[in-house]
Amino acid sequence: MTDRERTGTTTANTREWRDEEGWGVVDSPDTPGGCWVHFSHIDMPGYRALTPGQAVRLDWESPGQDGYDYRAVRVIP
């Protein structure tokens, strides 16, 4: 693992969610600039989506995706 390839677990708040595209961004002190989230990484039954302002438990990794330094690997609402 290089210095840029890191992982962690933290709590975060949902900044935005794009229902029609199935992804969004969550913010935490451990993921400055935001953490990219895909619906497939949300750990919940049924339709998987987040709501802006919603608190989540976040497992993340870097490097990120789509312009974000961090990418979620598991999100628990």
N, C-alpha and C positions, 0 to 999 in steps of 0.2 A: 504494500500500500504506500503510495507517495504522499507527500504533504498535502496535495490537493484532493486526494481520495480519502475522505473522512466519512464517518457515520455518527449518528447520535440519536438520542430520544429526548423529547422536550414537550412542553405544552405550547399551543399556538392559537391564534385567532384567525378566522377566515377573513381575508381582505376582500376577495371577489370570487364569484363562481359563475361560470359560463355554461349554463344548463345545455344549450343547444350544441356545444362542443365537447361537453363532458370533462372539463378541467377548470382549475382555479388556482388561487394563490393564497397561502397562509403565511402569517408573520409571527416570528418569535425572536427573542434576543440571540438565540443560537443560530438563526438562519437570516442574517442581515440582508436586506434587499428582497426577501421573500423566498418561499419554497413552492415550487411547482407541484401540483397535485392532479393526478388523473383519477377518474371515477373508479377505475379497477383496483385502486389501492385503498379505497375506503372500506373499512371492516364493519359492515352492517348488513342486515338482511334486507331484501327487497330492492327498491330503486335507490341507487347510491348517488347522493348529491350533498353538498354543503350549503349553508346559508351565510351570507356576509354577517360578521360579528360572532358567529358560532365558535365556541371554544372546542379544541380537539387535542387529543394526544397524538404526537407525531414522531414517527421513526423516519429519519432522513439520511440521505447520502449526498456526497459531492464527488465529482462534478455534477452539475445540475442538468437542466434541459430547457430548451426554447428561450434562451436569454437569461435564465435564472441560475444562480450559482448552486442551488440546492434542489433536490428532487425527493419527493416523498416516496417511501417504500411501503409504509403502512400508516393509515390514519384511522383513529378511533374517535368517533363523535362523542 
